[in-house]
């Protein structure tokens, strides 16, 4: 399956966890060596499963098929929204792509959710890597078929990679820049050539992209928003839908890939349905009324206070806290440094001192969250203490060009007294603003050009407003005229993609083994690319160089050191006001599902490895 959505974002889906520097389970049981046909790929060649494996360890291979799984969006990728959709093309810039479209396509290979980045053959049965690791020759499965019965061949795979590189969403284009070309030398073989010094994770990214029908798009423009159902080849096909309200996917009963080892025990629901709501509170009411059956709760207030309805009390609705062992990424208010008023890092740091996390967590979020300090939160990539010798070696060439802080303890957000108005922190903020040349006159903070310092927080979710209230009040005490601008999801996405905002909320989510995926978040190129995730406008030669080091890393240890260097530079730049994270998944669902006793480390797998439990469903009906 081509799963490219970001992980539980705000939930684009984290960096290395506890095993980053060589726990035994990460050492290769099997290796994808250059020059031989391999059944899988990973960033450093380590594969847990042998060529003849029967199924992934974390699935129930005897899971029954059937039933409906309904949910609201908890992830989004590329042009998707949490709240609406108006297009069935989810891989381009135009339109609001429907959730779940990844279920309708296959990719060359598919992720194993109990390994950091390993992938195993799906449409491709094997891959041969050249000794210089610049040419990947994928051998296609002869049984692969599109939903209309036509063969899926290397021609389709080559077309798909080429069209995504040329006309896909800007985020895809950026991450494919090291893919030189994709060619079908015959129907069974697609050869992908990469540029010298290519990013380590680009082959994995390529192997996970969706495969489209070349014949289907011969008469249709790929880059357009459309409600025509594209020809797919995945475990599901588009069923009923109503724009802005819901979309259903129907399981393909005779799916050609159902019996492959990578799919046994997976894709068990006959129907998957996404419901769309404009408001989180209204969406919760929909869940209590059984309008949909599963939700991951992202609002601490709701989790703490509103799961007391009858169906919870009598057991018809189950609640679980599943551990989240994946890197959580970093959520925060991103400051648009493209705007002159935010050019000075002292100004940006002053804003950090005005946000009282301790008060907000206690009062608004019921103490459910920890404070985020890094975009690599909950991973070994988080920098701490003075730089290690390995980090210093990377950073030393930039001494004098970057803040001295980079070579000391990394910046950590201040801890308040929890009052909501910590006077010591506000005095520090005032001092920074004065040093930056922003005086107060007539109670208003003035920019160096004499204009009043104003800030607009751009939001598309009403549920975020309470988190801003005390923050904005503290900014007012500093003489800053701050306000919230709440707009609909379509306008929000258009403005954010055009970088037309002062400050907005976003979450950075890394892969388990970041490489080229760092570019959309941190690179100078992404800062100038509309639609990228570099919302702060970071354009730092030092960070660009560290990204290159991360991409070129030969070992996981080297990768970790490079990402810690990025972390130091990012935090020293004061590009954001970090928010919060939690280390578990709060799940609620009507008791008609079952799932494997131990879920895989890197995914909850609700759409793929859970199943409809007919016995539970019958019991639920009797309990009405």
C-alpha positions as CSV (number, residue, x, y, z in Angstrom):
1,X,0.0,0.0,0.0
2,X,1.1,3.5,-0.8
3,X,0.6,5.2,2.6
4,X,2.0,8.7,2.4
5,X,-0.1,10.6,4.9
6,X,1.6,12.5,7.7
7,X,1.6,10.7,11.0
8,X,-1.1,11.8,13.5
9,X,-0.7,15.4,13.2
10,X,-1.8,17.7,13.8
11,X,-1.2,14.1,12.7
12,X,2.4,14.2,7.1
13,X,3.4,10.2,10.5
14,X,9.0,11.1,14.2
15,X,12.5,9.9,14.1
16,X,14.6,7.2,15.7
17,X,13.4,5.7,18.9
18,X,15.2,3.9,21.6
19,X,17.0,1.5,19.3
20,X,18.6,4.2,17.2
21,X,22.2,3.4,18.1
22,X,22.1,-0.4,17.7
23,X,19.8,-2.4,19.9
24,X,20.0,-6.1,18.9
25,X,16.6,-6.2,17.3
26,X,17.8,-3.5,14.8
27,X,20.8,-5.5,13.7
28,X,20.2,-7.1,10.3
29,X,18.8,-10.6,10.4
30,X,18.8,-10.4,6.6
31,X,20.4,-7.9,4.4
32,X,19.5,-6.2,1.1
33,X,23.0,-6.4,-0.5
34,X,24.0,-4.6,-3.7
35,X,24.2,-6.8,-6.8
36,X,21.7,-9.5,-5.8
37,X,18.0,-9.7,-6.0
38,X,16.5,-8.8,-2.6
39,X,12.9,-9.2,-1.3
40,X,13.1,-6.0,0.6
41,X,14.8,-2.6,1.3
42,X,15.8,-0.6,4.2
43,X,17.9,2.5,4.7
44,X,20.9,0.6,6.0
45,X,20.2,-2.8,4.6
46,X,18.8,-4.4,7.7
47,X,15.7,-6.6,7.3
48,X,13.9,-8.5,10.0
49,X,12.0,-10.8,7.7
50,X,13.5,-13.5,5.4
51,X,12.5,-13.9,1.8
52,X,10.2,-16.8,2.6
53,X,8.3,-15.2,5.5
54,X,4.6,-16.0,5.8
55,X,3.2,-12.9,7.3
56,X,4.2,-9.9,9.5
57,X,4.6,-10.9,13.2
58,X,2.1,-8.3,14.4
59,X,-1.0,-9.4,12.3
60,X,-3.6,-12.1,12.9
61,X,-3.4,-14.1,9.7
62,X,-6.7,-15.7,10.6
63,X,-8.5,-12.4,11.0
64,X,-12.0,-12.6,9.5
65,X,-13.1,-10.4,6.7
66,X,-16.3,-8.3,6.8
67,X,-18.0,-5.4,8.5
68,X,-17.7,-1.6,8.4
69,X,-14.9,0.5,9.9
70,X,-15.9,4.2,10.1
71,X,-13.8,7.1,11.4
72,X,-13.0,10.8,11.1
73,X,-9.6,11.8,9.7
74,X,-6.7,11.8,12.1
75,X,-3.9,12.2,9.5
76,X,-3.5,14.3,6.4
77,X,-1.0,14.4,3.5
78,X,-0.4,16.7,0.6
79,X,-3.6,18.4,-0.4
80,X,-5.8,16.7,2.2
81,X,-7.9,18.4,4.9
82,X,-9.2,17.1,8.2
83,X,-12.6,18.7,7.6
84,X,-13.6,18.4,3.9
85,X,-12.8,17.1,0.5
86,X,-13.7,18.0,-3.1
87,X,-11.4,15.9,-5.2
88,X,-10.4,12.3,-5.6
89,X,-6.8,13.3,-6.7
90,X,-4.9,13.3,-3.4
91,X,-1.4,13.6,-4.9
92,X,-1.4,17.1,-6.5
93,X,-1.6,20.7,-5.3
94,X,-5.1,21.5,-6.6
95,X,-8.2,20.7,-4.7
96,X,-8.9,19.2,-1.3
97,X,-8.0,15.5,-1.7
98,X,-10.2,12.8,-0.2
99,X,-9.0,10.9,2.8
100,X,-8.3,7.2,2.2
101,X,-7.3,7.4,-1.5
102,X,-4.1,5.6,-0.6
103,X,-6.2,2.4,0.0
104,X,-7.0,2.3,-3.7
105,X,-3.5,2.0,-5.0
106,X,-0.5,-0.3,-4.6
107,X,3.2,0.6,-4.5
108,X,6.3,-1.2,-5.5
109,X,6.9,-2.1,-1.9
110,X,5.2,-1.7,1.5
111,X,6.3,-0.8,5.0
112,X,6.7,-3.3,7.9
113,X,5.3,-1.5,10.9
114,X,7.5,-3.2,13.4
115,X,10.8,-2.0,11.8
116,X,12.0,1.6,11.5
117,X,12.0,1.8,7.7
118,X,12.1,-1.7,6.1
119,X,9.9,-2.3,3.1
120,X,9.0,-5.6,1.4
121,X,7.7,-6.5,-2.1
122,X,4.2,-5.7,-3.2
123,X,3.8,-4.8,-6.9
124,X,7.5,-5.6,-7.2
125,X,8.6,-9.1,-6.1
126,X,12.3,-8.1,-5.9
127,X,14.8,-5.4,-6.4
128,X,18.4,-5.5,-7.5
129,X,20.7,-2.6,-6.4
130,X,23.8,-1.6,-8.4
131,X,27.1,-1.6,-6.6
132,X,27.2,2.2,-6.6
133,X,23.6,2.2,-5.2
134,X,22.4,4.6,-7.9
135,X,20.4,2.1,-10.0
136,X,17.5,0.1,-8.6
137,X,16.0,-2.6,-10.9
138,X,12.5,-3.7,-9.7
139,X,11.0,-6.9,-11.0
140,X,7.3,-6.7,-11.2
141,X,4.8,-9.4,-10.2
142,X,3.2,-10.9,-13.3
143,X,-0.1,-11.3,-11.4
144,X,-0.5,-7.6,-10.6
145,X,-3.8,-6.2,-11.9
146,X,-5.8,-3.0,-11.9
147,X,-9.4,-3.1,-10.8
148,X,-10.6,-3.4,-14.4
149,X,-8.6,-6.6,-14.9
150,X,-5.9,-5.0,-17.0
151,X,-2.2,-5.8,-16.2
152,X,-0.2,-3.6,-13.9
153,X,3.3,-3.5,-15.5
154,X,6.6,-1.7,-15.3
155,X,5.2,0.8,-17.8
156,X,2.7,1.9,-15.2
157,X,5.3,2.1,-12.5
158,X,7.7,4.2,-14.6
159,X,4.9,6.5,-15.7
160,X,3.7,7.0,-12.2
161,X,7.1,8.0,-10.8
162,X,7.8,10.3,-13.7
163,X,4.4,12.1,-13.6
164,X,4.7,12.5,-9.8
165,X,8.1,14.1,-10.2
166,X,6.9,16.4,-12.9
167,X,3.3,17.2,-11.9
168,X,2.8,15.9,-8.4
169,X,2.3,17.9,-5.2
170,X,5.3,20.2,-4.5
171,X,6.2,18.0,-1.4
172,X,6.5,15.0,-3.7
173,X,8.5,16.9,-6.2
174,X,10.9,18.1,-3.6
175,X,11.5,14.6,-2.3
176,X,12.0,13.2,-5.8
177,X,14.6,15.6,-6.8
178,X,17.3,13.0,-6.5
179,X,15.4,10.5,-8.7
180,X,17.0,11.1,-12.1
181,X,14.6,8.9,-14.1
182,X,12.4,5.9,-14.1
183,X,12.3,3.7,-17.2
184,X,10.5,0.4,-18.1
185,X,12.9,-1.7,-20.1
186,X,10.1,-4.2,-20.6
187,X,6.7,-5.0,-18.9
188,X,8.4,-6.9,-16.1
189,X,11.3,-4.5,-15.2
190,X,11.4,-0.9,-14.1
191,X,14.8,0.7,-13.6
192,X,15.0,3.7,-11.3
193,X,18.2,5.8,-11.6
194,X,19.2,8.2,-8.8
195,X,21.5,11.2,-8.9
196,X,25.0,10.9,-7.4
197,X,25.0,11.7,-3.7
198,X,21.3,11.0,-3.6
199,X,19.5,11.1,-0.3
200,X,19.6,7.7,1.5
201,X,15.8,7.4,1.9
202,X,14.8,8.4,-1.6
203,X,14.7,4.8,-2.8
204,X,12.4,4.0,0.1
205,X,10.2,7.0,-0.7
206,X,10.1,5.9,-4.4
207,X,9.2,2.3,-3.5
208,X,6.2,3.6,-1.4
209,X,4.6,5.9,-4.0
210,X,1.3,4.9,-5.6
211,X,1.2,3.3,-9.0
212,X,-1.3,4.8,-11.5
213,X,-2.5,3.4,-14.8
214,X,-0.6,4.9,-17.7
215,X,-3.5,4.0,-20.0
216,X,-6.0,5.7,-17.8
217,X,-4.1,9.0,-17.7
218,X,-3.3,8.9,-21.4
219,X,-6.6,10.7,-22.0
220,X,-6.8,12.7,-18.7
221,X,-4.7,15.5,-17.2
222,X,-3.0,14.1,-14.1
223,X,-2.5,17.5,-12.3
224,X,-6.2,18.5,-12.2
225,X,-8.6,18.3,-9.3
226,X,-11.4,15.8,-10.2
227,X,-14.3,13.8,-8.8
228,X,-13.8,11.0,-11.4
229,X,-12.8,7.8,-9.7
230,X,-9.2,6.9,-10.8
231,X,-8.4,3.4,-11.9
232,X,-6.7,1.7,-8.9
233,X,-5.1,-1.6,-8.0
234,X,-5.3,-1.6,-4.2
235,X,-7.3,-3.5,-1.6
236,X,-10.2,-1.0,-1.8
237,X,-12.0,0.9,-4.5
238,X,-14.0,4.1,-4.1
239,X,-17.6,3.5,-3.3
240,X,-20.3,6.0,-2.4
241,X,-19.3,9.6,-1.5
242,X,-20.8,13.0,-1.0
243,X,-18.5,15.9,-1.3
244,X,-17.6,17.6,2.0
245,X,-19.6,14.9,4.0
246,X,-18.4,11.3,3.6
247,X,-16.5,8.9,1.4
248,X,-16.7,5.1,1.4
249,X,-14.2,2.5,0.2
250,X,-15.3,-1.0,-0.7
251,X,-12.9,-4.0,-0.3
252,X,-12.0,-5.7,-3.5
253,X,-13.0,-9.3,-2.8
254,X,-10.8,-10.8,-5.5
255,X,-7.8,-8.5,-5.0
256,X,-4.8,-9.9,-6.7
257,X,-2.4,-9.2,-3.8
258,X,-4.5,-10.5,-0.9
259,X,-2.5,-13.7,-0.5
260,X,1.0,-12.0,-0.5
261,X,2.9,-12.3,2.8
262,X,2.9,-8.5,3.2
263,X,-1.0,-8.5,3.1
264,X,-2.0,-11.6,5.1
265,X,-4.1,-10.6,8.1
266,X,-4.5,-7.1,6.7
267,X,-7.3,-5.1,5.0
268,X,-10.0,-7.0,6.8
269,X,-13.0,-4.6,6.7
270,X,-15.5,-4.9,3.8
271,X,-16.1,-1.1,4.0
272,X,-14.1,1.8,5.3
273,X,-15.9,5.1,5.6
274,X,-14.6,8.6,6.4
275,X,-17.0,11.1,7.9
276,X,-16.2,14.9,7.7
277,X,-17.1,17.5,10.3
278,X,-16.2,21.2,10.4
279,X,-16.0,21.2,14.2
280,X,-14.4,18.8,16.7
281,X,-17.1,19.2,19.3
282,X,-19.8,18.4,16.7
283,X,-17.6,15.4,15.5
284,X,-17.6,14.1,19.1
285,X,-21.4,14.3,19.3
286,X,-21.5,12.3,16.1
287,X,-19.4,9.6,17.7
288,X,-21.6,9.4,20.8
289,X,-24.6,9.0,18.4
290,X,-22.8,6.1,16.6
291,X,-22.5,8.1,13.3
292,X,-19.1,6.6,13.1
293,X,-17.4,3.9,15.1
294,X,-13.7,4.8,15.9
295,X,-11.8,7.9,16.9
296,X,-8.4,8.8,18.1
297,X,-8.9,11.6,20.6
298,X,-6.7,14.7,20.1
299,X,-8.6,17.0,22.5
300,X,-7.5,16.5,26.1
301,X,-10.6,18.3,27.4
302,X,-12.9,15.9,25.7
303,X,-10.9,12.9,26.7
304,X,-10.9,14.0,30.4
305,X,-14.5,15.3,30.7
306,X,-16.8,13.9,28.0
307,X,-16.4,10.2,27.9
308,X,-19.0,9.7,30.5
309,X,-22.0,9.0,28.2
310,X,-24.1,5.9,28.7
311,X,-22.4,3.8,26.1
312,X,-19.0,4.2,27.8
313,X,-20.5,3.4,31.2
314,X,-22.2,0.2,30.1
315,X,-19.2,-1.0,28.0
316,X,-20.6,-0.5,24.5
317,X,-17.8,2.0,23.8
318,X,-14.3,1.0,24.7
319,X,-11.4,3.3,25.6
320,X,-7.8,2.4,25.2
321,X,-4.5,4.1,25.8
322,X,-2.0,2.5,23.4
323,X,1.7,3.5,23.9
324,X,3.1,5.7,21.2
325,X,6.7,4.6,20.9
326,X,7.3,6.5,17.7
327,X,9.0,9.9,17.6
328,X,6.3,12.4,18.1
329,X,7.7,15.1,15.9
330,X,7.2,18.7,17.0
331,X,4.0,20.7,17.2
332,X,4.1,24.4,17.7
333,X,3.3,27.9,16.6
334,X,5.5,28.5,13.5
335,X,6.6,32.1,13.1
336,X,6.8,33.3,9.5
337,X,10.3,34.8,9.3
338,X,9.7,36.0,5.7
339,X,7.9,38.9,7.3
340,X,10.1,41.8,8.4
341,X,8.6,42.1,11.9
342,X,9.8,38.6,12.7
343,X,13.4,38.8,11.3
344,X,15.0,39.4,14.6
345,X,15.5,36.2,16.7
346,X,15.2,38.2,19.9
347,X,11.6,39.1,18.9
348,X,10.8,35.5,18.2
349,X,12.3,34.4,21.5
350,X,10.3,37.1,23.4
351,X,7.1,35.5,22.1
352,X,8.1,32.1,23.7
353,X,8.3,33.8,27.1
354,X,4.7,35.0,26.8
355,X,3.3,31.5,26.4
356,X,2.6,29.8,29.7
357,X,2.6,26.1,29.0
358,X,2.2,25.0,32.6
359,X,-1.0,27.0,33.0
360,X,-2.4,25.9,29.6
361,X,-1.6,22.3,30.3
362,X,-3.2,22.4,33.7
363,X,-6.3,24.5,32.9
364,X,-7.1,23.7,29.2
365,X,-5.6,20.3,28.7
366,X,-6.1,18.6,32.1
367,X,-2.4,17.9,32.5
368,X,-2.4,15.4,29.7
369,X,0.7,16.6,27.8
370,X,4.4,17.1,28.1
371,X,6.2,20.1,26.8
372,X,7.8,19.8,23.4
373,X,11.3,21.2,23.2
374,X,12.4,19.8,19.8
375,X,11.1,18.9,16.3
376,X,12.6,15.5,17.0
377,X,10.6,15.0,20.3
378,X,10.4,11.6,21.9
379,X,13.5,10.3,20.0
380,X,17.2,9.9,20.3
381,X,17.5,12.8,17.8
382,X,16.8,15.4,20.5
383,X,20.0,17.3,21.4
384,X,20.9,17.7,25.0
385,X,23.9,19.0,26.9
386,X,27.0,20.4,25.1
387,X,27.6,19.0,21.6
388,X,29.3,15.6,21.4
389,X,32.6,15.3,19.6
390,X,30.7,14.0,16.6
391,X,28.3,16.9,16.6
392,X,31.1,19.4,17.0
393,X,32.9,18.0,14.0
394,X,29.8,18.7,11.9
395,X,29.1,22.2,13.4
396,X,32.6,23.6,13.8
397,X,32.9,24.9,10.1
398,X,30.0,27.2,10.9
399,X,31.3,28.7,14.1
400,X,30.9,32.5,13.8
401,X,28.1,32.1,11.3
402,X,25.6,30.7,13.7
403,X,24.6,31.7,17.2
404,X,27.2,30.8,19.9
405,X,24.4,28.9,21.7
406,X,24.8,26.1,19.1
407,X,28.0,25.1,20.8
408,X,26.5,25.1,24.3
409,X,23.4,23.7,25.9
410,X,20.5,23.8,23.5
411,X,17.6,26.2,24.1
412,X,14.8,24.8,26.3
413,X,11.5,26.7,26.6
414,X,11.1,28.4,30.0
415,X,9.1,26.8,32.8
416,X,6.5,29.2,34.3
417,X,5.0,29.4,37.8
418,X,1.7,28.2,36.3
419,X,-0.1,31.4,37.1
420,X,-0.9,32.2,33.5
421,X,1.0,35.5,33.9
422,X,4.5,34.8,35.1
423,X,5.9,38.2,35.8
424,X,9.6,37.1,35.7
425,X,9.1,35.6,32.2
426,X,7.2,38.6,30.9
427,X,10.0,40.9,32.2
428,X,12.5,38.7,30.2
429,X,10.2,39.1,27.1
430,X,10.1,42.8,27.6
431,X,13.9,43.0,27.9
432,X,14.3,41.1,24.6
433,X,11.9,43.3,22.7
434,X,13.6,46.4,24.0
435,X,17.0,45.1,22.9
436,X,15.6,44.4,19.5
437,X,14.6,48.0,19.2
438,X,10.8,47.7,19.8
439,X,9.9,50.4,22.3
440,X,6.5,51.0,23.9
441,X,4.7,54.2,23.3
442,X,1.2,55.0,24.5
443,X,0.8,51.4,25.6
444,X,1.6,50.0,22.2
445,X,4.7,48.1,21.2
446,X,6.2,49.7,18.1
447,X,8.3,48.1,15.4
448,X,11.6,49.8,14.3
449,X,9.7,51.4,11.4
450,X,7.2,53.0,13.8
451,X,4.3,50.7,13.1
452,X,2.3,49.0,15.9
453,X,3.5,45.4,16.4
454,X,0.5,43.2,15.6
455,X,0.3,39.5,15.3
456,X,-2.5,37.4,13.6
457,X,-2.7,33.8,14.7
458,X,-4.2,31.9,11.7
459,X,-6.4,28.9,12.6
460,X,-8.8,26.6,11.0
461,X,-10.0,24.8,14.2
462,X,-12.2,26.5,16.8
463,X,-10.9,24.0,19.4
464,X,-7.5,25.7,19.4
465,X,-8.9,29.0,20.5
466,X,-8.7,28.3,24.3
467,X,-5.0,27.6,24.0
468,X,-4.5,31.1,22.7
469,X,-6.5,33.1,25.2
470,X,-3.9,33.6,27.9
471,X,-1.1,33.7,25.4
472,X,-2.8,36.7,23.6
473,X,-3.5,38.3,27.0
474,X,0.2,38.2,27.9
475,X,1.2,39.6,24.5
476,X,-1.2,42.5,25.2
477,X,0.7,43.1,28.5
478,X,3.8,43.5,26.3
479,X,2.0,46.0,24.1
480,X,1.6,43.6,21.2
481,X,-1.7,43.7,19.4
482,X,-2.5,40.0,18.8
483,X,-5.7,38.3,17.6
484,X,-7.0,35.1,16.2
485,X,-8.2,34.7,12.6
486,X,-10.4,31.7,12.3
487,X,-11.1,30.7,8.6
488,X,-12.5,27.6,6.9
489,X,-10.2,24.7,5.9
490,X,-10.0,25.6,2.2
491,X,-9.0,29.2,2.8
492,X,-6.6,28.1,5.5
493,X,-4.8,25.7,3.3
494,X,-4.5,28.3,0.5
495,X,-3.1,30.9,2.8
496,X,-0.6,28.5,4.4
497,X,0.6,27.2,1.1
498,X,1.2,30.8,-0.1
499,X,2.9,31.5,3.3
500,X,0.3,34.3,3.8
501,X,0.3,34.3,7.6
502,X,2.0,35.7,10.7
503,X,1.9,32.7,12.9
504,X,0.1,29.3,12.5
505,X,0.0,25.9,14.2
506,X,1.6,22.9,12.5
507,X,3.2,19.7,13.5
508,X,6.5,18.3,12.0
509,X,6.4,14.6,11.7
510,X,9.6,12.8,10.6
511,X,10.0,9.3,9.3
512,X,11.7,6.7,11.5
513,X,14.9,7.2,9.5
514,X,14.9,10.8,8.2
515,X,16.9,11.8,5.2
516,X,15.5,13.5,2.2
517,X,12.3,13.9,4.2
518,X,14.1,16.6,6.2
519,X,14.2,19.0,3.2
520,X,10.5,19.9,3.1
521,X,10.7,21.0,6.7
522,X,14.1,22.7,7.1
523,X,15.8,23.4,3.8
524,X,16.3,26.7,2.0
525,X,14.8,25.2,-1.1
526,X,11.6,24.4,0.7
527,X,11.5,27.9,2.2
528,X,11.0,29.2,-1.3
529,X,8.6,26.4,-2.4
530,X,4.9,27.2,-2.0
531,X,3.1,24.3,-0.4
532,X,6.1,23.1,1.6
533,X,6.1,22.4,5.3
534,X,8.9,25.0,5.9
535,X,6.4,27.4,7.3
536,X,8.9,29.4,9.3
537,X,10.9,30.2,6.2
538,X,14.1,28.6,7.5
539,X,16.9,29.4,5.0
540,X,20.1,28.5,6.8
541,X,23.3,27.3,5.0
542,X,24.3,25.5,8.2
543,X,21.0,23.6,8.4
544,X,21.2,22.8,4.7
545,X,24.7,21.3,5.3
546,X,23.5,19.2,8.2
547,X,20.6,17.9,6.1
548,X,23.2,16.8,3.5
549,X,25.2,15.1,6.3
550,X,22.0,13.3,7.5
551,X,21.2,12.2,4.0
552,X,24.8,10.9,3.4
553,X,25.0,9.1,6.8
554,X,26.4,5.5,6.5
555,X,25.1,4.4,9.9
556,X,22.3,5.1,12.2
557,X,24.7,6.6,14.7
558,X,25.9,9.1,12.0
559,X,22.3,9.9,11.2
560,X,21.6,10.6,14.8
561,X,24.5,12.9,15.3
562,X,23.5,14.9,12.1
563,X,19.9,15.2,13.3
564,X,21.0,16.4,16.7
565,X,23.1,19.1,14.9
566,X,20.0,20.1,13.0
567,X,18.1,20.2,16.3
568,X,20.7,22.6,17.8
569,X,20.6,24.9,14.9
570,X,16.8,24.9,14.7
571,X,16.3,25.6,18.3
572,X,18.9,28.3,18.3
573,X,17.1,30.0,15.5
574,X,13.8,30.5,17.6
575,X,11.7,29.6,14.5
576,X,8.7,28.5,16.6
577,X,7.0,28.5,20.0
578,X,6.9,24.8,20.8
579,X,3.7,23.4,22.1
580,X,3.1,19.9,23.5
581,X,3.0,16.2,22.9
582,X,1.8,13.0,24.4
583,X,3.3,9.5,24.5
584,X,0.2,7.5,23.9
585,X,-2.7,7.1,21.6
586,X,-6.1,7.8,23.3
587,X,-8.5,5.5,21.3
588,X,-12.3,5.2,21.6
589,X,-14.4,2.8,19.6
590,X,-17.8,1.1,19.6
591,X,-17.1,-2.5,20.7
592,X,-17.5,-4.2,17.4
593,X,-13.7,-4.5,16.6
594,X,-10.8,-6.6,17.7
595,X,-7.1,-6.1,17.1
596,X,-3.9,-8.0,17.7
597,X,-2.9,-8.1,21.3
598,X,0.4,-6.3,20.7
599,X,0.2,-3.6,18.1
600,X,3.3,-2.8,16.0
601,X,5.7,-0.2,17.3
602,X,5.3,2.2,14.4
603,X,1.5,2.1,13.8
604,X,-1.8,1.6,15.5
605,X,-2.9,-0.1,12.2
606,X,-6.6,0.6,12.7
607,X,-7.5,0.5,9.0
608,X,-5.3,-2.4,8.1
609,X,-4.8,-5.0,10.9
610,X,-7.9,-4.6,13.0
611,X,-11.0,-6.6,12.1
612,X,-14.8,-6.6,12.6
613,X,-15.8,-8.9,15.4
614,X,-19.2,-10.4,14.6
615,X,-19.7,-11.9,18.1
616,X,-19.1,-8.5,19.7
617,X,-21.3,-6.8,17.2
618,X,-24.2,-9.2,18.0
619,X,-23.7,-8.6,21.7
620,X,-23.8,-4.9,21.1
621,X,-27.1,-5.2,19.3
622,X,-28.6,-7.2,22.2
623,X,-27.5,-4.5,24.6
624,X,-29.5,-1.8,22.9
